[in-house]
Amino acid sequence: MFFQNMAYNAQAYWSYYPTGTPDSEKQPVSRLTAYPNPATDYLTLTPVVDQTECICFSLVDLSGKTIARYNEGFVQPGGQTFTIYTGNIPAGEYILQMSAGSTAERQKVVIIK
């Protein structure tokens, strides 16, 4: 009887004091996939957007300097695939930035030779 009451009280406590992030503040895990990573000559990008948006990709080095910018124009909702040439970019670590309307994503990519 004692343990039964404890289980009930614990359940009431956890339902009254919620933990975690409210659903309204949760963000998708990733809206951009880049592969292969590390890349050599080409990097394939698969962004996911919820509505028709103008999309732009930037490759930024770790000092913050923009190395390359790729304006892809308007894309339709869902996942689409783009391939960018990275053969002329020096080997190193970069931040790939995607902007699409009010959505912005960043992902670390490595280019090797």
JODALIN-V61406 format. One record per residue. RES is the residue in one small letter. BURIAL is I if it has 16 or more other ideal C-beta (glycine too) atoms within 10 Angstrom, else O. Layout:
res->RES burial->BURIAL
res->RES burial->BURIAL
This chain:
res->m burial->O
res->f burial->O
res->f burial->O
res->q burial->O
res->n burial->O
res->m burial->O
res->a burial->O
res->y burial->O
res->n burial->O
res->a burial->O
res->q burial->O
res->a burial->O
res->y burial->O
res->w burial->O
res->s burial->O
res->y burial->O
res->y burial->O
res->p burial->O
res->t burial->O
res->g burial->O
res->t burial->O
res->p burial->O
res->d burial->O
res->s burial->O
res->e burial->O
res->k burial->O
res->q burial->O
res->p burial->O
res->v burial->O
res->s burial->O
res->r burial->I
res->l burial->I
res->t burial->O
res->a burial->I
res->y burial->O
res->p burial->O
res->n burial->O
res->p burial->O
res->a burial->I
res->t burial->O
res->d burial->O
res->y burial->O
res->l burial->I
res->t burial->O
res->l burial->I
res->t burial->O
res->p burial->I
res->v burial->I
res->v burial->I
res->d burial->O
res->q burial->O
res->t burial->O
res->e burial->I
res->c burial->O
res->i burial->I
res->c burial->O
res->f burial->I
res->s burial->I
res->l burial->I
res->v burial->I
res->d burial->O
res->l burial->O
res->s burial->O
res->g burial->O
res->k burial->O
res->t burial->O
res->i burial->I
res->a burial->O
res->r burial->O
res->y burial->I
res->n burial->O
res->e burial->I
res->g burial->O
res->f burial->O
res->v burial->I
res->q burial->O
res->p burial->O
res->g burial->O
res->g burial->O
res->q burial->O
res->t burial->O
res->f burial->I
res->t burial->O
res->i burial->I
res->y burial->O
res->t burial->I
res->g burial->O
res->n burial->O
res->i burial->I
res->p burial->O
res->a burial->O
res->g burial->O
res->e burial->O
res->y burial->I
res->i burial->I
res->l burial->I
res->q burial->I
res->m burial->I
res->s burial->I
res->a burial->I
res->g burial->O
res->s burial->O
res->t burial->I
res->a burial->O
res->e burial->I
res->r burial->O
res->q burial->I
res->k burial->O
res->v burial->I
res->v burial->O
res->i burial->I
res->i burial->O
res->k burial->O
